[in-house]
Amino acid sequence: MNMNRRNAMGSILGIAGLAAGGVLAPSQSFAALGHYQLALGDKLKYVPLDAMATAKLAYETGGGCMHQVFHAMVTMLAASSSVDGRC
C-alpha cells in the first residue's frame, strides 16, 4: 500500500472524527449524573479565576497539555464561589 500525505491526512482526520464523536456522545449521561441540565439559551455565570493558581495547578497535573489545562480550569471553577460550580 502506498501512503502519501493526502492518504495520511485522511486517516488522521477520520480517527480524530471518531474520537471526537466518542467523547461527545456520553456528555448527556454525564450531565444527568449532576442532576443539572443546561437549557438552550441558558448562560453560565462569569467567575474570575486566579490565573497564577490555575497555571500552577495545570503545571503540576500529569498527562498531556490539553488535559492539564482542562483539568485546571474545571477544578478551579468547581472550587470557586460561582453558583454554577455547585450541583
Secondary structure, DSSP 4 states (H G I P E B T S, - for coil): ----HHHHHHHHHHHHHHHHHHHHTTHHHHHHHTT----TT--PPP----HHHHHHHHHHS-S-HHHHHHHHHHHHHHHSS-GGG--
